[in-house]
Amino acid sequence: MRIIGGRARGTKLYTLAGKNTRPTQDRVREALFNILQQEVQDSIFLDLFAGSGACGIEAVSRGAKKAILCDNARPAIEIIRKNIEKTHTKEQIELYQMNYEMVLKTKIKEKLDLVFLDAPYQQTEYVYKAISILLENKLIGKDSIIIIETDQKQKVKEQIEELEIEIIDERKYGRAHLIFLKANRKG
């Protein structure tokens, strides 16, 4: 796994051993950032289930003002720290080892431009809960974009359909589905 674009382009990243973490594949991440290229510059990017930190670091490499990374697992946090050091992105990254709900409720005080939700594939309810908190706490505005990565597209879509959001795009890359959302209200 490597950083695909921007100032840290080509830097190989450390990854977690085992099957508890499933990193976003390089080709999916490349497609994601090609789609978001206009929105990334000077954005505040949240990677809520960060794993290796690749998506947040990629955002900073491509010009995001700041990336907020969160993971609950100590091994993931250790890998993210190594990757931040290797890519020289420490000044632009906030890193939290805590439950995603606590990060959303207590640590984020500004509007987010881009939110990447790559929850464990079997935990689709995390996506619903995260979006609910983002909306309740007014952490996203009408121009913010939420991106969900999942292999259970239909289940996720059914769970989030009651929320004040709209699907603006969907893409499929092998097993991975990317669902792009915007808040469906002024704010």
C-alpha positions in Angstrom: 0.0 0.0 0.0 1.3 3.5 -0.9 0.3 7.1 -1.1 -0.9 7.7 -4.7 -0.9 11.4 -5.2 0.3 14.7 -3.9 3.5 15.6 -2.0 3.9 12.2 -0.3 3.2 10.3 -3.6 4.8 6.9 -3.9 5.5 6.6 -0.1 5.0 3.0 1.0 2.8 2.7 4.1 2.9 0.3 6.9 -0.1 -2.0 7.2 -1.6 -4.0 9.9 -1.1 -7.8 10.0 -4.1 -10.1 10.4 -7.6 -9.9 9.2 -9.1 -7.5 11.7 -8.4 -4.5 9.5 -9.2 -4.3 5.8 -7.4 -1.4 4.2 -9.0 0.5 1.3 -7.2 -0.9 -1.8 -4.9 1.5 -3.7 -7.2 1.4 -6.8 -10.3 2.3 -4.7 -8.4 5.1 -2.9 -7.1 6.4 -6.2 -10.6 6.4 -7.7 -12.0 8.1 -4.6 -9.5 10.9 -4.7 -9.8 11.4 -8.4 -13.6 11.9 -7.9 -12.9 14.3 -4.9 -9.9 16.1 -6.4 -11.7 19.5 -6.4 -13.1 19.1 -2.9 -9.9 17.9 -1.2 -7.9 21.2 -1.5 -8.0 23.1 1.8 -10.6 20.7 3.3 -11.1 19.3 6.7 -11.1 15.5 6.2 -12.4 12.9 8.7 -11.4 9.3 8.4 -13.5 7.8 11.2 -12.3 4.1 11.0 -8.8 4.9 10.0 -7.0 1.5 10.1 -3.6 2.3 8.6 -4.5 6.0 8.1 -4.0 5.8 4.3 -7.1 7.8 3.4 -6.5 10.6 5.8 -2.8 10.8 4.9 -3.7 10.7 1.2 -6.1 13.7 1.7 -3.3 15.7 3.4 -0.8 14.7 0.7 -3.3 16.0 -1.9 -3.8 19.4 -0.2 -6.3 18.9 2.7 -5.8 21.6 5.4 -6.3 19.0 8.1 -7.2 15.3 8.5 -8.8 13.9 11.7 -8.1 10.2 12.1 -9.8 7.9 14.5 -9.4 4.2 15.3 -10.3 2.3 18.5 -7.5 -0.3 18.2 -4.1 0.3 19.7 -2.3 -1.6 16.9 -4.0 0.5 14.3 -3.0 3.7 16.1 0.7 2.5 16.3 0.7 1.9 12.5 -1.0 5.3 11.8 1.7 7.0 13.9 4.4 5.3 11.9 2.7 6.3 8.6 2.3 9.9 9.7 6.0 10.1 10.6 7.0 8.4 7.3 4.9 10.8 5.3 5.8 14.0 7.3 2.2 14.9 7.8 2.1 15.3 11.6 1.4 19.0 11.6 -1.9 18.5 9.7 -3.3 15.4 11.4 -5.2 14.9 14.6 -5.2 11.3 15.7 -7.5 9.8 18.3 -7.5 6.3 19.8 -11.1 6.1 20.9 -14.6 5.0 20.0 -15.9 6.8 17.0 -19.0 8.0 18.8 -16.9 9.7 21.5 -14.7 11.4 18.8 -17.8 12.8 17.1 -19.4 13.9 20.3 -16.4 15.3 22.1 -13.4 16.1 19.9 -14.7 17.6 16.7 -15.6 21.3 17.0 -15.6 22.4 13.4 -17.6 21.7 10.3 -16.1 18.8 8.2 -15.8 19.1 4.5 -15.2 15.4 3.7 -16.1 12.4 5.9 -14.8 8.9 5.0 -16.7 6.0 6.7 -15.1 2.7 6.1 -16.5 0.8 9.1 -15.9 -2.9 9.5 -18.0 -4.5 6.8 -20.1 -6.5 9.2 -20.8 -3.4 11.4 -23.1 -1.4 9.0 -25.0 0.1 12.0 -21.8 2.1 12.8 -22.4 4.0 9.5 -25.9 4.9 10.5 -24.9 5.9 14.0 -22.0 8.0 12.7 -24.1 9.9 10.2 -26.8 10.5 12.8 -24.3 12.0 15.2 -22.7 14.1 12.3 -26.2 15.5 11.6 -27.3 16.0 15.2 -24.1 17.8 16.2 -24.1 19.9 13.0 -20.6 18.7 12.0 -21.5 18.7 8.3 -23.0 21.4 6.2 -24.9 21.4 2.9 -21.6 21.3 0.9 -20.0 18.5 3.0 -19.6 15.1 1.4 -19.8 11.8 3.2 -18.3 8.8 1.5 -19.2 5.3 2.7 -17.1 2.2 1.7 -19.0 -1.0 2.1 -19.5 -4.5 0.6 -23.2 -4.4 1.8 -24.5 -1.5 -0.3 -28.2 -2.4 -0.1 -28.2 -3.0 3.7 -26.4 0.3 4.3 -28.8 2.2 2.0 -31.8 0.8 3.8 -30.3 1.8 7.2 -29.6 5.4 6.2 -32.7 6.1 4.1 -34.5 7.8 6.9 -31.7 10.3 7.6 -31.6 13.8 6.2 -29.1 12.9 3.5 -29.2 12.2 -0.2 -27.1 9.9 -2.3 -25.3 11.9 -5.0 -23.2 9.1 -6.5 -22.3 5.4 -6.2 -19.4 3.5 -7.6 -18.3 -0.2 -7.5 -14.8 -1.5 -7.4 -14.8 -5.3 -7.1 -16.3 -6.1 -3.7 -16.1 -2.5 -2.5 -18.9 0.0 -3.1 -18.5 3.7 -2.6 -21.6 5.7 -1.7 -21.4 9.5 -1.8 -23.8 11.5 0.3 -24.7 15.1 1.0 -26.8 16.5 3.8 -30.3 17.2 2.6 -30.8 20.4 4.5 -29.4 23.9 4.9 -26.6 24.3 7.4 
